[in-house]
Amino acid sequence: MGLDPKRTVAELRELQQLTGDENGAQRVAWTETWERARDWLREKVAGTGAEESVDAAGNQWFTLRGGSDRAVLIGGHIDSVPNGGWLDGALNVMGGMEVLRRLAGEGQPAVTVRLVNWADEEGARFGRSLFGSSAAAGSMADQDELRSRKDANGVALPDAVREHGVDLDSALDARSELDGSAAYLELHIEQGPVLESLNLPLGVVLGTFGVERHQVTFRGQAAHAGSTPMDKRRDALAGAARLELEIREIAKRTGAGAVCTMGGVVTKPGIVTSVVETAECLLDQRHLDAAQLAAMLEQAKSVAERFAREENIEVEWERIWNIEPILFDESLVELADESITEVAGTSHRLPSGPLHDAAEVARAGVPTVMLFVQSLRGLSHTKLEDTKEEHLELAVQALDRLASKTIARVAND
Ligand SMILES: [Zn+2]
């Protein structure tokens, strides 16, 4: 049975029929619909002879034993956000399944090949992304916090995952799954506009951005909007507004994909008759280079100080969350580049703004690379998410080439 990328597209549509509705995909992790998708996948893969197992964190593995125990992993996630798209995560699971079929049809592969369907990549129900992959990578360190998480209906995370066979206390036992893993490959839709703007179907991902997230609070003085002359005001919103405009310049100056976003500003007292006393800003900064990311944060801090001085207000920074940039494996990036060039003529290297399961696997020390396929209009996490069918087919072909090259390299190591 040769590779049949058209079948992947048909199966993605079949999955969408089975688990979506008029508002989009509804495969939220730890729900019945998600379980239905996993059952469907199990039946689909059964024909390949790959053995199924579900690990301690709920990740679904399909193992095709090879001539060696060293394993090449292909990963994706079948869970979606509510009202999600038909491709996010599912594309790689389906594409990886097609590669497994092709390999199984050719007899025993030189090394073991495993398809993994990560549990709860999206974190849609409990607000914690990369659940399954962080457990397998051993980086899950927030069990206490996870125990107290509840969904919108008040159901606690440990109870919800238990219904799907996962005991939160032993989720980290999934770590042993990565033993013997020699490479990890993940295909994903880009979820951004870069490849479309370059008119290219496919690109190699260099790594995932480091992220710095802070709450920046400007404090001034509430005062009557009618009686306080303009030059006597201590307006906290002035600091926030100036910082919002300046972070765009910081990102532009830094370049190489740098992004800075002020995602929210809450003003108090927040009434039309008062000067703003406090403005709480949410700032997100991302870059693929750790030094550049640190420099962007320093610049934002120093201009915030200057604006505070000039506006006669105060400013305070509090870190909400951060993660270092995660770079993918150089030699796998080369193989991915070759694979894309072979099937599409031209390749392109780009960073990933969103985090992915691949970042967790790379952090665990497994050589990792990702392929991106063009997203139409850069849209994702909406039913409008789409990719041209011919590009989806090229993506499956590129993943297949990359899998072959990686297997050959691992076998010869
Ligand atoms: Zn995804």
Residues whose N, C-alpha, C, O or C-beta is under 5 A from the ligand:
A	BS01	ZN	D88 G89
